Amino acid sequence: MKTNKSYTKRLKITKNGVLKGRKPGQNHFNAKESRSKQLDKKRTTTVVLTPKARARFLPGK
């Protein structure tokens, strides 16, 4: 199975093996949102993947 490289590039693996990534839906249409929501979307979140998805998106890890 091929790896989904575009999604893989958006993730970062921390020293302890935790996956970090940006929240979806924050690139445009943010003018109506409050400033606190805009800033909240900038923060990274922990991504939880099933073992099958982890093998697909992060081969060899």
Steps between C-alpha positions, in 0.01 A plus 500: 500500500625847418553751775295816506797737487298822504346409837828362635674834438243678717581293807791528741613216724623615840786342693255279689320385186196728527357631173438874479316683223291804416125509548305485172286781369708807576632627170220737402157630606639603839405869496166438670651302785606649828869566556521230764366240256747614235788462741372165623511365146869587472595258774597145415305201625588141574401273213375153590538237230400135502785253445376440143494872420837550671652233274354672195600858582825435687675196357791369703406688818 
